[in-house]
Amino acid sequence: MDVFLNLKILFIVGFFYFCQAMGFIVLFCSILVITYLVYKYSKCNGLSKNDILIGWVVKLFFGGLYLYIFINYYGNGNLYGDSSGFFRDSKLISQLAIKDPYEYLKLLFGLTDITSPVVWEHLKETNLWFYNGSGDFINDNRLILKVNSVIHLFSFNNLYVHSLIHVLISFIGIKLIFTTFSDYVKCKKLFWYALVCLPSLSFWSGALLKESLLVFGLGLLFFNLKKLRDLIRIKHLLFYFIGVLFITYNKPYTGLIVFPLSFLLLIGEYYSWSIVKLKIVSVFVLIIFIFLMFAPSRINLTEKVSVKQKDLMNMGKGGVFFITDSSFCFFDYKLNSNFEMISDSMIKVNVESKGEYKLFGKHNFKPFTIQKSDKLYPHYLSQIPSTSYFDTEPIDYSVVRLIKNIPLAVVDVHLRPFPWDNGDKLKWFAFLQNILLISLVLFSFYNKRILYNKDKWILFILISSSFFITLLIGWTTPIFGAIVRYKVPVDLFIIIISFILLKSKKHEKI
């Protein structure tokens, strides 16, 4: 028996190291193949092959930088933050593909019954698949979990392969965005390098995070919308809606703003870019925005913002978060020692503790006391208090407070963190980037070219999208570190807007 036991242990250890080795082989070969394809086949208006290759190398650098910081600086040798949860849970889901490929495919397309024994066996251990903190109709965790579960099928569970794929996904998105808007800019190369070198854009979109899928989705949406304005084709219509799905089911606060506003490009084309029609559209957009503040509960903006702000306040203050059969529970981080982690995903209550709970689908947290027991609960997160948390006035379902906080929301997103604000050394990079973007906008307005009607329609859509996303982030997020990440689409739109204002003399003659 001892011999068989030793052989079994030897086999498990050997298989583990085999998978590790294969993962790095896949990584090395993938880097070589992708780099070769990027150099050989990538073509963009106004760019050389070397420009595109340099852009790819820059994206690789930021992808590696993210892993280094979140493994060595924050994680003490292990991946830290949302990336860790996405990687772990997607690995559990990918195991369904080996056991039952048909059910796995159905799961990917949302066609399976998740309560069936074969599916539930793999989902029950996940932390992020079922969690929908705001009770919205969109669970924005599932898309990235599905994408990474597919990557697990060929990555041999190698984290660096996943990072590489996310870098590639966001690189494709950036390239599509450049191709879409390059006709409207004066300095095409500078525009390209601004897109790939802007720290927040490349850092967050090159990680195992939702931002990579967001940039890819935005690229698909804008590129295919441009094609649809010229000629309606099934393939462009299909890819346009794939882009919409990637944005909406990945970052709802961006998708639910950009998707409806993007239709204005088709309206503008239909009315020959009439400025009179643009003014009418502007008033209509403002009316819709005001209506949402007072709308029924399901789509009420004030209510959604209040709930999300409460969730992020809890997250910023730190705490222990886990899930019961019917609710999401929160406990102050000071009570962390009252709980025991039994595994990577399960937690046990060792001491009676006072906290708050929120029923799934509901918005309000209510105080309660959980009793000591041997029952295990799915662990969502144990978060130490954020060093970049700052106090902000709760919206608390008040339209008056929502409106009053508009200027503060804009300041928090576009100007802060200030040097004297809370945060670690990384806040200086965010501060300097904000200064850079503000300087770019001021320079662009100072050197603004003549704007034609079509340009004004495009700028209105981009500025409106940027403004509304800014408000949602500023209203809900009291953590500077989170703001820097959430405002990736805003930073992207600022770059595009600034370079459109500096469009070429050649374009002015068209």
C-alpha positions in Angstrom: 0.0 0.0 0.0 2.8 2.4 0.8 4.3 1.8 -2.6 1.1 2.6 -4.3 0.6 5.7 -2.1 4.1 6.9 -2.9 3.5 6.3 -6.6 0.3 8.3 -6.4 2.0 11.2 -4.7 4.8 11.1 -7.2 2.4 11.1 -10.1 0.5 14.1 -8.7 3.7 16.1 -8.1 5.0 15.2 -11.5 1.8 16.2 -13.2 1.8 19.5 -11.4 5.4 20.3 -12.6 4.5 19.1 -16.1 1.6 21.5 -16.2 3.8 24.3 -14.9 6.4 23.6 -17.6 3.8 23.3 -20.3 2.3 26.6 -19.2 5.6 28.4 -19.7 6.2 26.7 -23.0 2.8 27.9 -24.2 3.6 31.4 -22.9 6.9 31.6 -24.7 5.6 30.2 -28.0 2.5 32.5 -27.8 4.7 35.6 -27.3 6.8 34.7 -30.3 3.9 33.8 -32.6 1.8 36.9 -31.6 4.7 39.2 -31.9 5.5 37.8 -35.4 1.9 38.2 -36.5 1.6 41.7 -35.1 4.7 42.8 -37.1 4.0 41.0 -40.3 0.3 41.5 -40.8 -0.7 44.6 -38.8 -1.4 47.6 -41.0 -2.9 51.0 -40.0 -3.3 54.2 -41.8 -0.4 56.5 -41.0 1.6 53.9 -39.0 4.6 51.8 -40.0 5.1 48.2 -38.9 7.6 49.3 -36.4 5.1 51.7 -34.8 2.7 48.9 -34.3 5.4 46.6 -33.0 6.5 49.2 -30.5 2.9 49.6 -29.4 2.7 45.9 -28.8 5.9 45.8 -26.8 4.7 48.7 -24.7 1.4 46.9 -24.0 3.5 43.8 -23.0 5.5 45.9 -20.6 2.5 47.3 -18.8 1.0 43.8 -18.6 4.1 42.6 -16.9 4.3 45.7 -14.7 0.7 45.0 -13.4 1.6 41.4 -12.5 4.9 42.5 -10.7 3.1 45.2 -8.6 0.1 43.0 -7.7 2.2 40.0 -6.9 5.2 41.5 -5.2 4.1 44.9 -4.0 0.5 44.1 -2.9 0.3 40.3 -2.8 3.6 39.3 -1.0 4.3 36.6 -3.6 0.6 35.8 -4.6 -1.6 37.6 -7.0 -3.7 40.1 -5.2 -7.1 41.7 -5.9 -9.9 41.1 -8.4 -7.5 39.3 -10.8 -6.9 36.6 -8.2 -10.6 35.9 -7.9 -11.3 35.9 -11.6 -8.3 33.5 -12.2 -9.4 31.1 -9.4 -13.1 30.9 -10.2 -12.6 30.6 -14.0 -10.3 27.7 -13.3 -13.1 25.9 -11.5 -15.6 26.6 -14.3 -13.1 25.4 -17.0 -13.1 21.9 -15.3 -16.7 21.5 -16.5 -15.4 21.6 -20.1 -13.4 18.4 -19.4 -16.2 16.6 -17.6 -19.1 17.6 -19.8 -18.1 19.8 -22.9 -21.7 20.1 -24.1 -22.9 21.6 -20.7 -19.9 23.8 -20.7 -20.8 25.2 -24.1 -24.3 25.8 -23.0 -23.0 27.6 -19.9 -20.8 29.9 -22.1 -23.9 31.0 -24.0 -26.2 31.2 -21.0 -28.3 28.2 -22.1 -27.7 25.8 -19.3 -29.6 25.1 -16.1 -27.0 26.0 -13.4 -28.9 24.0 -10.8 -28.3 20.8 -12.7 -25.9 18.5 -10.6 -23.1 18.4 -13.2 -23.0 22.3 -13.5 -23.7 23.0 -9.9 -20.7 20.9 -8.9 -18.4 23.4 -10.5 -20.2 26.6 -9.8 -20.9 26.1 -6.1 -17.3 26.6 -5.1 -17.0 29.9 -7.0 -17.3 33.3 -5.2 -17.9 35.7 -8.0 -20.3 33.8 -10.3 -23.4 34.4 -8.2 -22.5 37.7 -6.6 -24.3 40.7 -7.9 -23.8 43.3 -5.2 -26.3 45.9 -6.5 -29.1 43.6 -7.3 -29.0 44.7 -10.9 -30.3 42.6 -13.8 -26.8 42.3 -15.1 -24.1 40.3 -13.3 -20.9 41.8 -14.6 -18.6 39.1 -13.3 -19.8 36.3 -15.5 -18.4 37.4 -18.9 -14.8 37.7 -17.7 -15.1 34.4 -15.8 -16.3 32.7 -19.0 -13.5 34.3 -21.1 -10.9 33.1 -18.7 -12.3 29.7 -18.4 -11.8 29.3 -22.1 -8.2 30.5 -21.7 -7.6 27.9 -19.0 -8.3 25.2 -21.6 -4.9 25.9 -23.3 -3.0 27.9 -20.7 -2.2 24.9 -18.4 -3.5 27.3 -15.7 -0.5 29.5 -16.2 -1.3 33.0 -14.9 1.1 34.7 -17.4 -0.6 33.1 -20.4 -3.9 34.7 -19.2 -2.2 38.0 -18.8 -0.8 37.7 -22.3 -4.2 37.0 -23.8 -5.7 40.0 -22.0 -2.9 42.2 -23.3 -3.6 40.9 -26.8 -7.4 41.5 -26.4 -6.9 45.1 -25.3 -4.2 45.7 -28.0 -6.8 44.6 -30.7 -9.3 47.0 -29.1 -6.8 49.9 -29.2 -5.9 49.2 -32.8 -9.6 49.2 -33.8 -10.1 52.5 -31.9 -7.1 54.0 -33.7 -8.4 52.8 -37.1 -11.8 54.3 -36.4 -10.7 57.8 -35.4 -7.4 58.2 -37.1 -9.1 60.0 -40.1 -9.9 62.9 -37.7 -6.5 63.5 -36.2 -3.6 65.6 -37.3 -0.7 63.6 -35.8 -1.5 60.0 -36.3 1.6 58.6 -34.8 1.3 60.8 -31.7 -2.3 59.6 -31.4 -1.2 56.0 -31.6 1.5 56.4 -29.0 -0.9 58.3 -26.7 -3.3 55.4 -26.9 -0.7 52.7 -26.1 1.4 54.7 -23.7 -1.2 56.4 -21.5 -0.4 54.6 -18.1 -3.9 54.0 -16.8 -5.2 52.8 -20.1 -2.4 50.3 -20.8 -1.8 49.3 -17.1 -5.4 48.4 -16.3 -6.4 47.1 -19.7 -3.4 44.8 -19.9 -4.3 42.9 -16.8 -6.6 40.0 -16.0 -9.4 42.4 -15.4 -12.6 43.7 -17.0 -10.8 46.7 -18.5 -9.2 44.6 -21.2 -12.6 43.3 -22.4 -14.0 46.9 -22.1 -11.4 48.3 -24.4 -11.9 45.4 -26.9 -15.7 46.0 -26.8 -15.3 49.7 -27.4 -13.0 49.0 -30.3 -15.5 46.6 -31.8 -18.4 49.0 -31.3 -16.9 52.1 -32.8 -15.1 50.4 -35.7 -18.2 48.5 -36.9 -20.4 51.4 -36.3 -18.2 53.4 -38.7 -18.5 50.6 -41.2 -22.3 50.5 -40.8 -22.5 54.2 -41.6 -21.0 53.4 -45.0 -22.8 50.2 -45.8 -25.1 47.9 -43.8 -23.6 44.5 -43.7 -24.5 41.5 -41.6 -20.9 40.9 -40.4 -20.5 44.5 -39.2 -23.9 44.5 -37.5 -23.0 41.2 -35.8 -19.6 42.5 -34.5 -21.2 45.8 -33.5 -23.6 43.9 -31.2 -20.8 41.7 -29.9 -19.0 44.9 -28.9 -22.2 46.1 -27.2 -22.4 42.8 -25.2 -18.8 42.9 -24.2 -19.3 46.4 -22.8 -22.7 46.1 -21.2 -22.1 42.6 -19.6 -18.7 43.6 -18.5 -18.9 47.2 -17.4 -22.6 48.1 -17.3 -22.0 51.7 -16.3 -20.1 52.2 -19.5 -22.2 50.1 -21.8 -25.6 51.5 -20.8 -24.2 55.0 -21.6 -22.1 54.4 -24.7 -24.5 52.0 -26.4 -27.5 54.4 -26.7 -25.3 57.4 -27.4 -23.5 55.6 -30.2 -26.8 55.4 -32.2 -26.6 59.2 -32.6 -23.9 58.6 -35.2 -26.5 56.8 -37.4 -29.0 59.6 -36.6 -26.4 62.2 -37.6 -25.7 60.4 -40.8 -29.4 60.2 -41.6 -29.9 63.9 -41.1 -26.7 64.9 -43.0 -25.0 66.0 -39.7 -27.5 68.9 -39.2 -26.6 71.1 -36.3 -30.2 71.9 -35.7 -30.9 68.2 -35.2 -27.9 68.0 -32.9 -29.3 70.7 -30.6 -32.6 68.8 -30.5 -30.8 65.6 -29.7 -28.8 67.4 -26.9 -32.0 68.6 -25.2 -33.5 65.1 -25.6 -30.4 63.5 -23.9 -30.6 66.0 -21.0 -34.4 65.2 -20.5 -33.7 61.5 -20.4 -30.9 62.0 -17.9 -33.2 64.0 -15.6 -36.0 61.5 -16.1 -33.8 58.7 -14.8 -33.3 60.5 -11.5 -37.0 60.2 -10.9 -37.8 57.0 -12.8 -39.4 53.8 -11.4 -37.2 51.8 -9.0 -36.0 49.3 -11.6 -34.2 52.0 -13.6 -34.0 54.8 -11.0 -30.6 56.5 -11.3 -30.7 58.0 -7.8 -31.4 54.6 -6.2 -28.8 52.7 -8.2 -26.1 55.3 -7.4 -27.0 55.2 -3.7 -26.8 51.4 -3.5 -23.5 51.3 -5.4 -22.0 54.1 -3.3 -22.9 52.2 -0.1 -21.2 49.0 -1.4 -18.0 50.9 -2.3 -18.0 52.7 1.1 -18.1 49.3 2.8 -15.3 48.1 0.5 -13.2 51.2 1.2 -13.6 51.0 4.9 -12.5 47.4 4.8 -14.2 44.3 6.1 -15.0 40.6 5.8 -17.5 39.8 3.1 -19.2 36.5 2.5 -22.4 35.0 1.1 -25.2 33.0 2.8 -28.0 31.2 1.1 -30.0 34.3 0.6 -27.9 37.4 1.4 -24.6 39.2 1.1 -23.0 39.9 4.5 -20.5 42.5 5.6 -18.5 42.7 8.9 -16.0 45.4 10.0 -12.4 44.4 9.4 -11.8 44.7 13.1 -13.7 41.5 13.5 -11.5 39.6 11.1 -10.1 37.4 13.8 -13.7 36.2 14.5 -13.7 34.2 11.3 -11.6 31.3 10.0 -10.7 30.6 6.4 -11.2 26.8 5.9 -10.1 26.9 2.2 -9.5 29.4 -0.6 -13.3 29.8 -0.9 -15.0 28.9 2.4 -15.1 30.7 5.7 -16.4 29.8 9.2 -17.7 31.9 12.1 -15.8 31.2 15.3 -17.1 34.0 17.4 -20.6 35.6 17.5 -20.3 38.8 15.4 -22.4 41.9 14.6 -22.6 43.0 11.0 -24.9 43.9 8.2 -26.7 41.8 5.5 -28.4 42.6 2.2 -30.9 40.1 0.7 -30.1 39.3 -3.0 -32.1 41.6 -5.2 -32.6 44.1 -2.4 -30.7 47.4 -1.9 -30.7 48.1 1.8 -28.2 46.7 4.4 -29.7 45.7 7.7 -27.9 45.1 11.0 -27.8 41.5 12.3 -25.8 39.2 14.5 -24.4 35.9 13.1 -23.9 33.1 15.6 -20.9 30.9 16.0 -21.3 27.6 14.1 -19.4 25.0 12.1 -21.4 26.0 8.9 -19.2 27.0 6.0 -20.0 30.1 3.9 -18.7 31.1 0.4 -16.1 33.7 1.1 -16.2 36.8 -1.2 -13.4 39.0 0.1 -11.5 40.0 3.2 -10.4 43.6 2.6 -8.2 45.6 4.8 -9.2 49.3 5.0 -8.1 51.1 1.8 -5.3 53.6 2.2 -6.9 55.7 -0.5 -10.4 55.8 1.0 -11.9 59.3 1.5 -15.0 60.5 3.1 -17.8 61.7 0.9 -21.4 62.7 1.4 -23.8 59.8 1.1 -26.4 60.3 -1.7 -28.9 58.3 0.4 -31.6 58.2 -2.3 -31.8 62.0 -2.4 -32.1 63.7 -5.9 -31.0 67.0 -4.3 -27.8 65.5 -3.0 -27.2 63.8 -6.4 -27.4 67.1 -8.2 -25.4 69.0 -5.5 -22.6 66.4 -5.8 -22.1 66.9 -9.5 -19.2 69.4 -9.2 -17.5 67.3 -6.5 -17.9 64.1 -8.7 -16.1 65.8 -11.6 -13.3 67.1 -9.3 -12.8 63.7 -7.7 -12.5 61.9 -11.0 -10.4 64.4 -13.0 -8.3 66.2 -10.5 -7.8 64.0 -7.4 -5.9 62.5 -5.8 -4.1 65.7 -4.7 -0.7 65.3 -3.2 -2.2 65.7 0.3 -4.9 63.1 -0.2 -4.9 59.6 1.3 -3.1 56.9 -0.6 0.3 55.3 -1.1 3.1 56.3 -3.4 1.2 55.2 -6.5 -1.2 58.1 -6.1 1.6 60.3 -7.5 1.3 58.5 -10.9 -2.5 59.2 -10.9 -2.0 62.8 -10.0 0.7 63.4 -12.7 -1.5 61.6 -15.3 -4.4 63.9 -14.4 -2.2 66.9 -14.9 -1.1 65.5 -18.3 -4.6 64.9 -19.5 -5.8 68.3 -18.4 -2.9 69.9 -20.1 -3.6 68.0 -23.3 -7.3 69.1 -23.3 -6.3 72.8 -22.7 -3.7 72.6 -25.4 -6.2 71.0 -27.9 -8.8 73.7 -27.2 -6.2 76.5 -27.6 -5.0 75.0 -30.9 -8.5 73.9 -32.0 -9.1 73.7 -35.8 -12.3 74.5 -37.6 -14.9 72.0 -36.7 -17.4 70.8 -39.2 -20.8 69.4 -38.5 -19.8 65.8 -38.5 -17.0 66.5 -36.1 -19.4 68.2 -33.7 -21.7 65.2 -33.7 -18.8 62.9 -32.9 -17.4 65.2 -30.2 -20.9 65.5 -28.6 -21.2 61.7 -28.3 -17.7 61.3 -26.9 -18.0 64.3 -24.5 -21.4 63.2 -23.3 -20.2 59.6 -22.8 -17.2 60.9 -20.8 -19.3 63.3 -18.7 -22.0 60.8 -17.7 -19.4 58.0 -16.9 -17.5 60.6 -14.9 -20.6 61.4 -12.8 -21.4 57.7 -12.1 -17.8 57.1 -11.0 -17.6 60.3 -8.9 -21.0 59.8 -7.3 -20.3 56.2 -6.2 -16.6 55.7 -5.6 -14.9 57.0 -2.4 -11.6 55.2 -3.2 -9.0 56.9 -5.3 -7.4 53.6 -6.3 -10.7 52.4 -7.7 -11.4 55.7 -9.4 -8.1 55.4 -11.3 -9.2 52.0 -12.7 -12.9 52.8 -13.3 -12.2 55.9 -15.3 -10.2 54.0 -18.0 -13.0 54.7 -20.6 -13.0 58.4 -19.6 -9.3 58.7 -20.1 -9.6 56.9 -23.5 -12.3 59.4 -24.6 -10.3 62.4 -23.5 -7.4 61.2 -25.7 -9.7 60.8 -28.7 -11.5 64.1 -28.1 -8.2 66.0 -27.8 -6.7 64.6 -31.0 -9.9 65.2 -33.0 -9.8 68.8 -32.0 -6.3 68.9 -33.6 -7.5 67.4 -36.9 -5.4 67.8 -40.0 -5.7 70.5 -42.7 -6.3 67.8 -45.2 -9.4 66.7 -43.3 -10.7 70.3 -43.1 -10.8 70.4 -47.0 -13.0 67.3 -47.2 
